[in-house]
Amino acid sequence: MTHRLLTASTSTIAAGMLAMVSLVAGLSAAEAQNAAPDNQAPQAAPTEWFKVCSTQGENEICNTQYTLFADTRQLITAVNLISVKGKVNQKVIQAVVPSGRVIPAGVQIKIDNGQPVTLNYSVCFPNRCIAEAELSDTLVSSMKKGSQMVVTSINFQRQANPIPVTLSGFTDAYDGPPKAQPELAQRQKELNEALKKQAEERRKKFEDAQNAAKQSAGDTKAQ
């Protein structure tokens, strides 16, 4: 039997898969609250498309994903193409966005100049919301041929928040072998180092700006 969206049991499997493979380990609600708002275009950490697979019970679950973080460790957006094979057979595309979204609007994904596809929200957590839809072969084909996907959600100020996601490397990740655990560990290490470096650079710029302001104020008083 084919379902349009993940069934409750499959959602549980997919949620466990996302917890294992998404590089969201260091993300907390507090960090998300301290992150830059939508209209400040937070600087993104380097990332790429990759696939991981896991066997859970009688099902093999593979997730081809792209996760974009700000240097504050805020989740900017993530795209997951989840394929479940075995006792349950299903393909789903998910878009993960920060919380504080307008729920009825859903999330739209648009590939290059193609028609947008709407993903309806399925669940929201304190620090993120997940929207999903059935993954069609047509959409996969468009992603393989395309150069960019734009993921658009509506924030609590009712403003569109479009996030560009490159499709470079998608085909190799989707059709190729999954990443091994050592490769995932290395990716996590590289991500943490990049986020730490960007946060340090941001802190230094802030301190330099403060020092320059103090110096300027001192010069004005001396005149």
C-alpha positions as CSV (number, residue, x, y, z in Angstrom):
1,M,0.0,0.0,0.0
2,T,1.4,3.4,-0.9
3,H,1.1,6.4,1.4
4,R,1.5,10.0,0.4
5,L,3.6,10.8,3.5
6,L,5.4,8.8,6.1
7,T,3.2,6.6,8.2
8,A,3.6,6.9,12.0
9,S,5.9,3.8,12.2
10,T,8.0,4.9,9.3
11,S,8.2,8.4,10.7
12,T,9.7,6.9,13.9
13,I,12.2,5.0,11.8
14,A,13.1,8.1,9.8
15,A,13.3,10.2,13.0
16,G,15.9,7.8,14.4
17,M,17.7,7.9,11.1
18,L,17.8,11.7,11.1
19,A,19.1,11.7,14.7
20,M,22.0,9.4,13.7
21,V,23.0,10.9,10.4
22,S,22.2,14.6,10.5
23,L,25.1,16.7,11.8
24,V,22.9,18.5,14.4
25,A,24.7,17.0,17.4
26,G,25.8,20.3,18.9
27,L,22.6,22.2,18.1
28,S,20.3,23.2,21.0
29,A,17.3,25.4,21.5
30,A,19.4,27.9,23.3
31,E,21.9,28.1,20.4
32,A,19.1,28.6,18.0
33,Q,17.7,31.5,20.0
34,N,21.1,33.2,20.1
35,A,21.5,32.8,16.3
36,A,21.2,35.6,13.8
37,P,17.6,36.2,12.6
38,D,16.4,35.4,9.1
39,N,17.0,38.9,7.7
40,Q,20.7,39.0,8.7
41,A,21.7,36.2,6.3
42,P,24.0,34.2,8.7
43,Q,27.3,33.0,7.3
44,A,27.1,29.3,6.4
45,A,29.6,26.7,7.3
46,P,31.0,24.5,4.4
47,T,28.9,21.5,3.5
48,E,28.1,19.0,0.7
49,W,25.6,16.4,-0.3
50,F,26.2,12.9,1.1
51,K,24.4,9.7,1.8
52,V,24.2,7.4,4.8
53,C,22.4,4.1,5.2
54,S,21.2,2.2,8.2
55,T,19.4,-1.1,8.9
56,Q,16.6,-0.8,11.4
57,G,14.6,-4.0,12.0
58,E,13.4,-5.4,8.6
59,N,14.1,-2.1,6.8
60,E,17.1,-0.5,5.2
61,I,16.9,3.3,5.3
62,C,19.1,5.6,3.2
63,N,19.2,9.3,3.5
64,T,20.8,11.6,0.9
65,Q,21.1,14.9,2.7
66,Y,22.4,18.4,2.7
67,T,22.6,20.4,5.9
68,L,23.4,24.0,6.1
69,F,24.6,25.6,9.4
70,A,25.4,29.2,10.4
71,D,28.7,29.8,12.3
72,T,26.5,30.2,15.4
73,R,25.6,26.5,15.0
74,Q,22.1,27.5,14.0
75,L,20.4,25.2,11.6
76,I,19.7,27.3,8.5
77,T,18.1,24.5,6.5
78,A,18.4,20.9,5.6
79,V,17.1,18.7,2.8
80,N,16.7,14.9,3.3
81,L,15.8,12.4,0.6
82,I,14.8,9.3,2.6
83,S,14.4,5.9,1.0
84,V,13.0,3.1,3.1
85,K,13.2,-0.5,1.6
86,G,12.1,-3.8,3.2
87,K,8.9,-4.4,5.2
88,V,8.1,-0.8,4.5
89,N,8.8,0.7,1.0
90,Q,8.6,4.5,0.8
91,K,10.4,7.5,-0.5
92,V,10.1,10.9,1.1
93,I,11.7,14.3,0.7
94,Q,12.0,16.5,3.8
95,A,12.9,20.1,4.4
96,V,14.1,21.0,7.9
97,V,13.9,24.7,8.8
98,P,14.2,26.7,12.0
99,S,11.2,27.1,14.3
100,G,9.0,30.2,14.3
101,R,7.5,29.4,10.9
102,V,3.9,30.0,9.6
103,I,2.6,26.5,9.6
104,P,-0.2,26.6,6.9
105,A,2.2,28.0,4.3
106,G,4.4,24.9,4.4
107,V,7.8,24.9,2.7
108,Q,8.3,25.3,-1.0
109,I,11.2,23.9,-2.9
110,K,12.1,25.2,-6.4
111,I,14.7,23.8,-8.7
112,D,16.2,26.4,-11.1
113,N,13.2,27.9,-13.0
114,G,10.9,25.0,-12.5
115,Q,7.5,25.0,-10.7
116,P,7.7,25.1,-6.9
117,V,6.8,22.0,-4.9
118,T,5.0,22.4,-1.6
119,L,6.0,20.3,1.4
120,N,3.6,20.3,4.3
121,Y,4.8,20.5,7.9
122,S,4.6,17.2,9.8
123,V,6.2,18.0,13.1
124,C,7.9,20.9,14.9
125,F,10.4,20.7,17.7
126,P,11.7,23.6,19.9
127,N,14.6,24.3,17.5
128,R,13.3,23.1,14.1
129,C,10.3,22.2,12.0
130,I,10.1,19.4,9.4
131,A,8.0,19.5,6.3
132,E,7.7,16.5,3.9
133,A,6.1,15.1,0.8
134,E,6.3,12.0,-1.3
135,L,9.6,11.8,-3.2
136,S,8.8,11.3,-6.9
137,D,11.2,10.1,-9.6
138,T,10.4,13.3,-11.5
139,L,11.7,15.4,-8.6
140,V,14.8,13.3,-8.3
141,S,15.4,13.7,-12.1
142,S,15.0,17.5,-11.8
143,M,17.5,17.6,-9.0
144,K,20.0,15.6,-11.0
145,K,19.7,18.0,-13.9
146,G,19.4,21.2,-11.9
147,S,22.1,23.5,-10.5
148,Q,20.3,25.0,-7.5
149,M,17.3,24.3,-5.2
150,V,15.7,27.2,-3.3
151,V,14.0,26.2,0.0
152,T,11.5,28.8,1.1
153,S,9.7,29.0,4.4
154,I,7.6,31.8,5.9
155,N,8.9,33.1,9.2
156,F,6.8,34.4,12.2
157,Q,6.9,37.9,10.7
158,R,5.2,36.4,7.6
159,Q,8.2,37.1,5.5
160,A,9.6,34.7,2.9
161,N,12.9,33.2,3.9
162,P,14.5,31.7,0.7
163,I,17.6,29.6,1.2
164,P,19.6,28.5,-1.9
165,V,21.0,24.9,-1.8
166,T,23.5,23.9,-4.4
167,L,22.8,20.7,-6.4
168,S,26.4,20.2,-7.2
169,G,27.4,16.8,-6.1
170,F,23.8,15.6,-5.6
171,T,23.8,13.0,-8.3
172,D,27.1,11.4,-7.1
173,A,25.8,11.3,-3.6
174,Y,22.3,9.9,-4.5
175,D,23.5,7.2,-6.9
176,G,26.8,6.5,-5.2
177,P,27.7,4.4,-2.1
178,P,26.9,5.6,1.4
179,K,29.4,7.2,3.6
180,A,31.2,5.0,6.2
181,Q,31.2,5.9,9.9
182,P,34.9,7.1,9.8
183,E,34.0,9.5,7.0
184,L,31.1,10.8,9.0
185,A,33.3,11.3,12.0
186,Q,35.8,13.2,9.9
187,R,32.9,15.4,8.5
188,Q,31.7,16.2,12.0
189,K,35.3,17.1,13.0
190,E,35.7,19.4,10.0
191,L,32.4,21.0,10.5
192,N,33.1,21.7,14.2
193,E,36.5,23.2,13.3
194,A,34.9,25.4,10.6
195,L,32.2,26.6,12.9
196,K,34.7,27.4,15.7
197,K,36.9,29.3,13.3
198,Q,34.0,31.4,12.0
199,A,32.7,32.1,15.5
200,E,36.2,33.3,16.5
201,E,36.5,35.5,13.4
202,R,33.0,37.0,14.2
203,R,34.0,37.6,17.8
204,K,37.3,39.4,16.8
205,K,35.4,41.6,14.3
206,F,33.0,42.6,17.0
207,E,35.8,43.4,19.5
208,D,37.7,45.4,16.8
209,A,34.5,47.4,16.1
210,Q,34.0,48.0,19.8
211,N,37.6,49.2,20.3
212,A,37.4,51.4,17.2
213,A,34.2,53.0,18.6
214,K,35.9,53.6,22.0
215,Q,38.9,55.1,20.3
216,S,36.7,57.4,18.2
217,A,34.8,58.5,21.3
218,G,38.1,59.2,23.2
219,D,39.3,61.3,20.3
220,T,36.1,63.3,20.2
221,K,36.4,64.1,23.9
222,A,40.0,65.2,23.6
223,Q,39.2,67.8,21.0
